[in-house]
Amino acid sequence: MAKRVVETLIDDLDGSDADRTVSFALDGDQYSIDLSGENIDKLEAALAPYIGAARKTASRGGGGRRRSSAAGDTKDAREWLRSNGHQVSDRGRIPAPLIELYRNR
């Protein structure tokens, strides 16, 4: 039996078709939201003055709140990488260049 599974992203703000999932952090909490191109532009425009005045910090590698969602992040990264033609093992560490591709998608 053949099966086709289609996943459609829906914009979390207005219910339209979303173009991608946007991730961001504030006060140590990580957030993800599915947005259309129009709403991505609005979010980026709203954050631009703050990002322009802020200093970039190193990404959090070990400890803290992020630990609890690391397994989910890794699972999502593996799924995204595979769906975009990359070979990723089922277990173990994902190579840094592939993680960068996932984070910058």
N, CA, C and O atoms as a Tinker XYZ file with bonds, in Angstrom:
   420  protein
     1  N      0.851000   -1.168000    0.000000    73     2
     2  CA     0.000000    0.000000    0.000000    64     1     3
     3  C      0.901000    1.237000    0.000000    63     2     4     5
     4  O      1.816000    1.344000    0.817000    81     3
     5  N      0.646000    2.139000   -0.891000    73     3     6
     6  CA     1.396000    3.395000   -0.958000    64     5     7
     7  C      0.740000    4.420000   -0.049000    63     6     8     9
     8  O     -0.473000    4.421000    0.162000    81     7
     9  N      1.580000    5.283000    0.475000    73     7    10
    10  CA     1.065000    6.316000    1.364000    64     9    11
    11  C      1.840000    7.592000    1.109000    63    10    12    13
    12  O      3.064000    7.569000    0.980000    81    11
    13  N      1.144000    8.682000    1.038000    73    11    14
    14  CA     1.794000    9.983000    0.895000    64    13    15
    15  C      1.364000   10.831000    2.078000    63    14    16    17
    16  O      0.172000   11.042000    2.304000    81    15
    17  N      2.333000   11.310000    2.825000    73    15    18
    18  CA     2.067000   12.169000    3.961000    64    17    19
    19  C      2.514000   13.578000    3.581000    63    18    20    21
    20  O      3.663000   13.793000    3.194000    81    19
    21  N      1.610000   14.515000    3.694000    73    19    22
    22  CA     1.918000   15.900000    3.350000    64    21    23
    23  C      1.804000   16.737000    4.619000    63    22    24    25
    24  O      0.770000   16.749000    5.286000    81    23
    25  N      2.869000   17.420000    4.928000    73    23    26
    26  CA     2.873000   18.296000    6.095000    64    25    27
    27  C      2.812000   19.730000    5.608000    63    26    28    29
    28  O      3.657000   20.168000    4.827000    81    27
    29  N      1.812000   20.457000    6.071000    73    27    30
    30  CA     1.641000   21.848000    5.684000    64    29    31
    31  C      1.816000   22.712000    6.916000    63    30    32    33
    32  O      1.152000   22.502000    7.932000    81    31
    33  N      2.707000   23.681000    6.825000    73    31    34
    34  CA     2.885000   24.615000    7.928000    64    33    35
    35  C      1.807000   25.690000    7.840000    63    34    36    37
    36  O      1.542000   26.240000    6.772000    81    35
    37  N      1.201000   25.972000    8.969000    73    35    38
    38  CA     0.180000   27.002000    9.065000    64    37    39
    39  C      0.727000   28.131000    9.927000    63    38    40    41
    40  O      1.251000   27.892000   11.015000    81    39
    41  N      0.603000   29.360000    9.438000    73    39    42
    42  CA     1.071000   30.524000   10.173000    64    41    43
    43  C      0.359000   30.583000   11.525000    63    42    44    45
    44  O     -0.871000   30.588000   11.587000    81    43
    45  N      1.142000   30.629000   12.603000    73    43    46
    46  CA     0.579000   30.622000   13.947000    64    45    47
    47  C     -0.140000   31.919000   14.292000    63    46    48    49
    48  O     -0.911000   31.951000   15.251000    81    47
    49  N      0.093000   32.987000   13.537000    73    47    50
    50  CA    -0.579000   34.253000   13.825000    64    49    51
    51  C     -1.907000   34.410000   13.094000    63    50    52    53
    52  O     -2.912000   34.789000   13.694000    81    51
    53  N     -1.906000   34.117000   11.796000    73    51    54
    54  CA    -3.108000   34.430000   11.019000    64    53    55
    55  C     -3.743000   33.244000   10.302000    63    54    56    57
    56  O     -4.749000   33.414000    9.613000    81    55
    57  N     -3.179000   32.046000   10.449000    73    55    58
    58  CA    -3.785000   30.868000    9.860000    64    57    59
    59  C     -3.510000   30.658000    8.377000    63    58    60    61
    60  O     -3.999000   29.690000    7.795000    81    59
    61  N     -2.738000   31.544000    7.754000    73    59    62
    62  CA    -2.385000   31.373000    6.340000    64    61    63
    63  C     -1.293000   30.315000    6.215000    63    62    64    65
    64  O     -0.789000   29.821000    7.223000    81    63
    65  N     -0.924000   29.964000    4.973000    73    63    66
    66  CA     0.173000   29.021000    4.773000    64    65    67
    67  C      1.471000   29.655000    5.267000    63    66    68    69
    68  O      1.770000   30.804000    4.944000    81    67
    69  N      2.231000   28.904000    6.046000    73    67    70
    70  CA     3.504000   29.397000    6.570000    64    69    71
    71  C      4.629000   28.976000    5.641000    63    70    72    73
    72  O      4.570000   27.915000    5.019000    81    71
    73  N      5.653000   29.811000    5.549000    73    71    74
    74  CA     6.819000   29.513000    4.729000    64    73    75
    75  C      7.863000   28.712000    5.487000    63    74    76    77
    76  O      8.531000   27.854000    4.910000    81    75
    77  N      8.007000   28.989000    6.784000    73    75    78
    78  CA     9.000000   28.260000    7.568000    64    77    79
    79  C      8.783000   28.495000    9.055000    63    78    80    81
    80  O      7.964000   29.316000    9.468000    81    79
    81  N      9.543000   27.747000    9.840000    73    79    82
    82  CA     9.531000   27.894000   11.285000    64    81    83
    83  C     10.669000   28.818000   11.681000    63    82    84    85
    84  O     11.809000   28.628000   11.256000    81    83
    85  N     10.362000   29.808000   12.487000    73    83    86
    86  CA    11.351000   30.768000   12.963000    64    85    87
    87  C     11.605000   30.472000   14.437000    63    86    88    89
    88  O     10.667000   30.322000   15.220000    81    87
    89  N     12.872000   30.391000   14.804000    73    87    90
    90  CA    13.243000   30.153000   16.200000    64    89    91
    91  C     13.937000   31.393000   16.748000    63    90    92    93
    92  O     14.689000   32.068000   16.044000    81    91
    93  N     13.671000   31.677000   18.010000    73    91    94
    94  CA    14.346000   32.793000   18.669000    64    93    95
    95  C     14.363000   32.534000   20.169000    63    94    96    97
    96  O     13.679000   31.641000   20.670000    81    95
    97  N     15.150000   33.324000   20.866000    73    95    98
    98  CA    15.262000   33.166000   22.318000    64    97    99
    99  C     15.101000   34.516000   22.986000    63    98   100   101
   100  O     15.476000   35.551000   22.434000    81    99
   101  N     14.540000   34.489000   24.175000    73    99   102
   102  CA    14.391000   35.693000   24.977000    64   101   103
   103  C     14.500000   35.291000   26.440000    63   102   104   105
   104  O     13.789000   34.397000   26.901000    81   103
   105  N     15.381000   35.945000   27.157000    73   103   106
   106  CA    15.578000   35.680000   28.587000    64   105   107
   107  C     15.809000   34.206000   28.892000    63   106   108   109
   108  O     15.310000   33.682000   29.888000    81   107
   109  N     16.574000   33.539000   28.021000    73   107   110
   110  CA    16.938000   32.149000   28.261000    64   109   111
   111  C     15.910000   31.127000   27.818000    63   110   112   113
   112  O     16.162000   29.926000   27.914000    81   111
   113  N     14.760000   31.569000   27.337000    73   111   114
   114  CA    13.740000   30.643000   26.848000    64   113   115
   115  C     13.769000   30.614000   25.323000    63   114   116   117
   116  O     13.859000   31.658000   24.677000    81   115
   117  N     13.691000   29.416000   24.755000    73   115   118
   118  CA    13.692000   29.222000   23.303000    64   117   119
   119  C     12.248000   29.175000   22.811000    63   118   120   121
   120  O     11.384000   28.578000   23.454000    81   119
   121  N     11.995000   29.804000   21.677000    73   119   122
   122  CA    10.672000   29.815000   21.076000    64   121   123
   123  C     10.777000   29.437000   19.600000    63   122   124   125
   124  O     11.792000   29.710000   18.959000    81   123
   125  N      9.735000   28.813000   19.064000    73   123   126
   126  CA     9.617000   28.530000   17.639000    64   125   127
   127  C      8.211000   28.899000   17.221000    63   126   128   129
   128  O      7.252000   28.652000   17.952000    81   127
   129  N      8.086000   29.495000   16.032000    73   127   130
   130  CA     6.785000   29.892000   15.519000    64   129   131
   131  C      6.786000   29.695000   14.010000    63   130   132   133
   132  O      7.766000   30.013000   13.337000    81   131
   133  N      5.689000   29.174000   13.485000    73   131   134
   134  CA     5.545000   29.003000   12.044000    64   133   135
   135  C      4.961000   30.284000   11.476000    63   134   136   137
   136  O      3.921000   30.756000   11.934000    81   135
   137  N      5.639000   30.853000   10.465000    73   135   138
   138  CA     5.207000   32.141000    9.922000    64   137   139
   139  C      5.248000   32.165000    8.402000    63   138   140   141
   140  O      6.049000   31.472000    7.774000    81   139
   141  N      4.374000   32.973000    7.827000    73   139   142
   142  CA     4.414000   33.258000    6.391000    64   141   143
   143  C      5.541000   34.261000    6.145000    63   142   144   145
   144  O      6.049000   34.878000    7.082000    81   143
   145  N      5.921000   34.417000    4.889000    73   143   146
   146  CA     6.969000   35.376000    4.544000    64   145   147
   147  C      6.631000   36.780000    5.014000    63   146   148   149
   148  O      7.500000   37.509000    5.492000    81   147
   149  N      5.373000   37.155000    4.876000    73   147   150
   150  CA     4.936000   38.489000    5.299000    64   149   151
   151  C      5.131000   38.684000    6.798000    63   150   152   153
   152  O      5.626000   39.724000    7.233000    81   151
   153  N      4.742000   37.688000    7.586000    73   151   154
   154  CA     4.890000   37.810000    9.039000    64   153   155
   155  C      6.336000   37.665000    9.495000    63   154   156   157
   156  O      6.716000   38.213000   10.530000    81   155
   157  N      7.149000   36.929000    8.733000    73   155   158
   158  CA     8.587000   36.880000    9.033000    64   157   159
   159  C      9.177000   38.273000    8.861000    63   158   160   161
   160  O      9.957000   38.730000    9.696000    81   159
   161  N      8.799000   38.954000    7.765000    73   159   162
   162  CA     9.287000   40.314000    7.525000    64   161   163
   163  C      8.881000   41.253000    8.662000    63   162   164   165
   164  O      9.675000   42.088000    9.095000    81   163
   165  N      7.644000   41.115000    9.144000    73   163   166
   166  CA     7.167000   41.965000   10.246000    64   165   167
   167  C      7.954000   41.699000   11.531000    63   166   168   169
   168  O      8.328000   42.629000   12.247000    81   167
   169  N      8.199000   40.404000   11.814000    73   167   170
   170  CA     8.962000   40.051000   13.013000    64   169   171
   171  C     10.378000   40.597000   12.930000    63   170   172   173
   172  O     10.879000   41.193000   13.883000    81   171
   173  N     11.024000   40.388000   11.777000    73   171   174
   174  CA    12.394000   40.886000   11.597000    64   173   175
   175  C     12.455000   42.402000   11.703000    63   174   176   177
   176  O     13.395000   42.942000   12.287000    81   175
   177  N     11.463000   43.101000   11.147000    73   175   178
   178  CA    11.433000   44.563000   11.224000    64   177   179
   179  C     11.249000   45.031000   12.668000    63   178   180   181
   180  O     11.863000   46.008000   13.096000    81   179
   181  N     10.401000   44.327000   13.410000    73   179   182
   182  CA    10.165000   44.700000   14.804000    64   181   183
   183  C     11.406000   44.474000   15.666000    63   182   184   185
   184  O     11.685000   45.249000   16.580000    81   183
   185  N     12.149000   43.407000   15.367000    73   183   186
   186  CA    13.333000   43.082000   16.167000    64   185   187
   187  C     14.591000   43.815000   15.722000    63   186   188   189
   188  O     15.550000   43.913000   16.488000    81   187
   189  N     14.604000   44.327000   14.503000    73   187   190
   190  CA    15.813000   44.925000   13.921000    64   189   191
   191  C     16.485000   45.959000   14.816000    63   190   192   193
   192  O     17.703000   45.890000   14.981000    81   191
   193  N     15.763000   46.918000   15.406000    73   191   194
   194  CA    16.444000   47.908000   16.244000    64   193   195
   195  C     17.119000   47.287000   17.475000    63   194   196   197
   196  O     18.176000   47.741000   17.912000    81   195
   197  N     16.491000   46.251000   18.020000    73   195   198
   198  CA    17.041000   45.591000   19.206000    64   197   199
   199  C     18.255000   44.741000   18.844000    63   198   200   201
   200  O     19.258000   44.731000   19.557000    81   199
   201  N     18.146000   44.032000   17.727000    73   199   202
   202  CA    19.272000   43.212000   17.278000    64   201   203
   203  C     20.449000   44.105000   16.909000    63   202   204   205
   204  O     21.599000   43.773000   17.197000    81   203
   205  N     20.160000   45.246000   16.268000    73   203   206
   206  CA    21.218000   46.178000   15.884000    64   205   207
   207  C     21.964000   46.757000   17.074000    63   206   208   209
   208  O     23.157000   47.044000   16.980000    81   207
   209  N     21.272000   46.929000   18.188000    73   207   210
   210  CA    21.891000   47.511000   19.383000    64   209   211
   211  C     22.469000   46.454000   20.321000    63   210   212   213
   212  O     23.225000   46.782000   21.236000    81   211
   213  N     22.120000   45.196000   20.098000    73   211   214
   214  CA    22.555000   44.122000   20.995000    64   213   215
   215  C     23.932000   43.601000   20.596000    63   214   216   217
   216  O     24.425000   43.876000   19.502000    81   215
   217  N     24.533000   42.855000   21.492000    73   215   218
   218  CA    25.772000   42.158000   21.156000    64   217   219
   219  C     25.457000   40.679000   21.062000    63   218   220   221
   220  O     24.688000   40.136000   21.854000    81   219
   221  N     26.062000   40.043000   20.083000    73   219   222
   222  CA    25.834000   38.614000   19.868000    64   221   223
   223  C     26.608000   37.826000   20.917000    63   222   224   225
   224  O     27.761000   38.137000   21.215000    81   223
   225  N     25.969000   36.813000   21.467000    73   223   226
   226  CA    26.626000   35.965000   22.458000    64   225   227
   227  C     26.793000   34.572000   21.871000    63   226   228   229
   228  O     26.132000   34.207000   20.899000    81   227
   229  N     27.678000   33.811000   22.472000    73   227   230
   230  CA    27.897000   32.435000   22.016000    64   229   231
   231  C     26.639000   31.628000   22.266000    63   230   232   233
   232  O     25.922000   31.868000   23.237000    81   231
   233  N     26.374000   30.676000   21.394000    73   231   234
   234  CA    25.214000   29.819000   21.610000    64   233   235
   235  C     25.460000   28.949000   22.828000    63   234   236   237
   236  O     26.600000   28.613000   23.151000    81   235
   237  N     24.407000   28.601000   23.478000    73   235   238
   238  CA    24.513000   27.802000   24.703000    64   237   239
   239  C     24.789000   26.356000   24.346000    63   238   240   241
   240  O     24.042000   25.737000   23.589000    81   239
   241  N     25.869000   25.821000   24.897000    73   239   242
   242  CA    26.225000   24.448000   24.574000    64   241   243
   243  C     25.863000   23.475000   25.661000    63   242   244   245
   244  O     25.301000   22.417000   25.377000    81   243
   245  N     26.163000   23.795000   26.874000    73   243   246
   246  CA    25.923000   22.825000   27.932000    64   245   247
   247  C     25.230000   23.443000   29.118000    63   246   248   249
   248  O     25.527000   24.572000   29.510000    81   247
   249  N     24.324000   22.714000   29.675000    73   247   250
   250  CA    23.654000   23.131000   30.894000    64   249   251
   251  C     22.523000   24.109000   30.659000    63   250   252   253
   252  O     22.187000   24.442000   29.523000    81   251
   253  N     21.949000   24.558000   31.751000    73   251   254
   254  CA    20.876000   25.525000   31.675000    64   253   255
   255  C     19.572000   24.922000   31.200000    63   254   256   257
   256  O     19.418000   23.701000   31.153000    81   255
   257  N     18.655000   25.770000   30.854000    73   255   258
   258  CA    17.320000   25.343000   30.447000    64   257   259
   259  C     17.315000   24.566000   29.140000    63   258   260   261
   260  O     16.478000   23.684000   28.946000    81   259
   261  N     18.225000   24.881000   28.257000    73   259   262
   262  CA    18.230000   24.299000   26.924000    64   261   263
   263  C     18.341000   22.778000   26.949000    63   262   264   265
   264  O     17.867000   22.113000   26.028000    81   263
   265  N     18.943000   22.234000   27.959000    73   263   266
   266  CA    19.151000   20.795000   28.063000    64   265   267
   267  C     17.846000   20.009000   27.898000    63   266   268   269
   268  O     17.825000   18.973000   27.234000    81   267
   269  N     16.768000   20.499000   28.497000    73   267   270
   270  CA    15.525000   19.733000   28.487000    64   269   271
   271  C     14.954000   19.567000   27.089000    63   270   272   273
   272  O     14.258000   18.586000   26.828000    81   271
   273  N     15.232000   20.508000   26.174000    73   271   274
   274  CA    14.679000   20.400000   24.833000    64   273   275
   275  C     15.707000   19.914000   23.816000    63   274   276   277
   276  O     15.410000   19.856000   22.623000    81   275
   277  N     16.909000   19.565000   24.269000    73   275   278
   278  CA    17.961000   19.163000   23.338000    64   277   279
   279  C     17.566000   17.941000   22.523000    63   278   280   281
   280  O     17.852000   17.879000   21.327000    81   279
   281  N     16.912000   16.969000   23.151000    73   279   282
   282  CA    16.508000   15.763000   22.421000    64   281   283
   283  C     15.510000   16.113000   21.330000    63   282   284   285
   284  O     15.600000   15.589000   20.220000    81   283
   285  N     14.562000   16.989000   21.628000    73   283   286
   286  CA    13.595000   17.412000   20.618000    64   285   287
   287  C     14.254000   18.177000   19.499000    63   286   288   289
   288  O     13.902000   17.994000   18.334000    81   287
   289  N     15.219000   19.046000   19.833000    73   287   290
   290  CA    15.947000   19.806000   18.814000    64   289   291
   291  C     16.712000   18.863000   17.895000    63   290   292   293
   292  O     16.720000   19.051000   16.678000    81   291
   293  N     17.352000   17.852000   18.469000    73   291   294
   294  CA    18.126000   16.901000   17.677000    64   293   295
   295  C     17.210000   16.102000   16.763000    63   294   296   297
   296  O     17.535000   15.870000   15.598000    81   295
   297  N     16.085000   15.690000   17.282000    73   295   298
   298  CA    15.118000   14.936000   16.471000    64   297   299
   299  C     14.641000   15.797000   15.304000    63   298   300   301
   300  O     14.602000   15.334000   14.164000    81   299
   301  N     14.279000   17.044000   15.587000    73   299   302
   302  CA    13.822000   17.955000   14.534000    64   301   303
   303  C     14.919000   18.194000   13.507000    63   302   304   305
   304  O     14.657000   18.239000   12.305000    81   303
   305  N     16.156000   18.347000   13.991000    73   303   306
   306  CA    17.282000   18.587000   13.083000    64   305   307
   307  C     17.475000   17.388000   12.159000    63   306   308   309
   308  O     17.659000   17.558000   10.954000    81   307
   309  N     17.434000   16.175000   12.716000    73   307   310
   310  CA    17.601000   14.967000   11.893000    64   309   311
   311  C     16.513000   14.890000   10.820000    63   310   312   313
   312  O     16.801000   14.604000    9.657000    81   311
   313  N     15.265000   15.146000   11.215000    73   311   314
   314  CA    14.156000   15.090000   10.256000    64   313   315
   315  C     14.332000   16.123000    9.154000    63   314   316   317
   316  O     14.160000   15.814000    7.975000    81   315
   317  N     14.679000   17.366000    9.540000    73   315   318
   318  CA    14.846000   18.429000    8.549000    64   317   319
   319  C     16.009000   18.113000    7.605000    63   318   320   321
   320  O     15.886000   18.262000    6.389000    81   319
   321  N     17.126000   17.682000    8.167000    73   319   322
   322  CA    18.294000   17.370000    7.350000    64   321   323
   323  C     17.986000   16.244000    6.361000    63   322   324   325
   324  O     18.342000   16.331000    5.186000    81   323
   325  N     17.328000   15.196000    6.836000    73   323   326
   326  CA    16.984000   14.082000    5.941000    64   325   327
   327  C     16.037000   14.534000    4.833000    63   326   328   329
   328  O     16.202000   14.153000    3.674000    81   327
   329  N     15.045000   15.347000    5.192000    73   327   330
   330  CA    14.077000   15.789000    4.186000    64   329   331
   331  C     14.709000   16.742000    3.175000    63   330   332   333
   332  O     14.125000   17.018000    2.127000    81   331
   333  N     15.906000   17.243000    3.490000    73   331   334
   334  CA    16.615000   18.127000    2.577000    64   333   335
   335  C     17.835000   17.452000    1.958000    63   334   336   337
   336  O     18.770000   18.121000    1.517000    81   335
   337  N     17.814000   16.107000    1.930000    73   335   338
   338  CA    18.801000   15.340000    1.184000    64   337   339
   339  C     20.112000   15.030000    1.880000    63   338   340   341
   340  O     21.055000   14.580000    1.229000    81   339
   341  N     20.200000   15.255000    3.178000    73   339   342
   342  CA    21.442000   14.976000    3.907000    64   341   343
   343  C     21.350000   13.628000    4.610000    63   342   344   345
   344  O     20.285000   13.252000    5.099000    81   343
   345  N     22.455000   12.906000    4.661000    73   343   346
   346  CA    22.490000   11.636000    5.372000    64   345   347
   347  C     22.891000   11.896000    6.821000    63   346   348   349
   348  O     23.933000   12.488000    7.105000    81   347
   349  N     22.028000   11.432000    7.728000    73   347   350
   350  CA    22.268000   11.623000    9.163000    64   349   351
   351  C     21.977000   10.306000    9.856000    63   350   352   353
   352  O     20.968000    9.659000    9.575000    81   351
   353  N     22.868000    9.906000   10.769000    73   351   354
   354  CA    22.659000    8.658000   11.499000    64   353   355
   355  C     21.478000    8.794000   12.457000    63   354   356   357
   356  O     21.079000    9.902000   12.817000    81   355
   357  N     20.927000    7.650000   12.863000    73   355   358
   358  CA    19.802000    7.653000   13.792000    64   357   359
   359  C     20.211000    8.027000   15.212000    63   358   360   361
   360  O     19.392000    8.508000   15.997000    81   359
   361  N     21.467000    7.806000   15.532000    73   359   362
   362  CA    21.958000    8.076000   16.882000    64   361   363
   363  C     23.292000    8.785000   16.807000    63   362   364   365
   364  O     23.943000    8.810000   15.763000    81   363
   365  N     23.686000    9.356000   17.922000    73   363   366
   366  CA    24.988000    9.998000   18.011000    64   365   367
   367  C     24.940000   11.473000   17.638000    63   366   368   369
   368  O     23.888000   12.047000   17.358000    81   367
   369  N     26.098000   12.037000   17.650000    73   367   370
   370  CA    26.237000   13.471000   17.403000    64   369   371
   371  C     26.048000   13.793000   15.931000    63   370   372   373
   372  O     26.522000   13.065000   15.058000    81   371
   373  N     25.349000   14.893000   15.663000    73   371   374
   374  CA    25.178000   15.387000   14.297000    64   373   375
   375  C     26.358000   16.309000   14.009000    63   374   376   377
   376  O     26.643000   17.201000   14.808000    81   375
   377  N     27.051000   16.117000   12.888000    73   375   378
   378  CA    28.208000   16.957000   12.574000    64   377   379
   379  C     27.864000   18.453000   12.593000    63   378   380   381
   380  O     26.791000   18.856000   12.145000    81   379
   381  N     28.778000   19.259000   13.111000    73   379   382
   382  CA    28.561000   20.695000   13.268000    64   381   383
   383  C     28.129000   21.396000   11.977000    63   382   384   385
   384  O     27.226000   22.231000   12.024000    81   383
   385  N     28.745000   21.084000   10.816000    73   383   386
   386  CA    28.297000   21.771000    9.596000    64   385   387
   387  C     26.823000   21.502000    9.272000    63   386   388   389
   388  O     26.132000   22.375000    8.747000    81   387
   389  N     26.343000   20.291000    9.588000    73   387   390
   390  CA    24.941000   19.980000    9.342000    64   389   391
   391  C     24.032000   20.697000   10.335000    63   390   392   393
   392  O     22.946000   21.152000    9.975000    81   391
   393  N     24.477000   20.793000   11.581000    73   391   394
   394  CA    23.707000   21.541000   12.582000    64   393   395
   395  C     23.583000   23.002000   12.152000    63   394   396   397
   396  O     22.519000   23.605000   12.294000    81   395
   397  N     24.668000   23.571000   11.627000    73   395   398
   398  CA    24.633000   24.954000   11.142000    64   397   399
   399  C     23.609000   25.115000   10.010000    63   398   400   401
   400  O     22.858000   26.090000    9.980000    81   399
   401  N     23.587000   24.156000    9.087000    73   399   402
   402  CA    22.598000   24.208000    8.003000    64   401   403
   403  C     21.180000   24.224000    8.584000    63   402   404   405
   404  O     20.328000   25.000000    8.152000    81   403
   405  N     20.950000   23.360000    9.560000    73   403   406
   406  CA    19.622000   23.296000   10.197000    64   405   407
   407  C     19.275000   24.614000   10.887000    63   406   408   409
   408  O     18.162000   25.119000   10.740000    81   407
   409  N     20.206000   25.160000   11.624000    73   407   410
   410  CA    19.938000   26.404000   12.366000    64   409   411
   411  C     19.744000   27.603000   11.450000    63   410   412   413
   412  O     19.014000   28.534000   11.788000    81   411
   413  N     20.389000   27.583000   10.300000    73   411   414
   414  CA    20.297000   28.718000    9.378000    64   413   415
   415  C     19.288000   28.521000    8.263000    63   414   416   417
   416  O     19.304000   29.250000    7.272000    81   415
   417  N     18.412000   27.543000    8.417000    73   415   418
   418  CA    17.452000   27.223000    7.348000    64   417   419
   419  C     16.492000   28.354000    7.059000    63   418   420
   420  O     15.633000   28.226000    6.187000    81   419
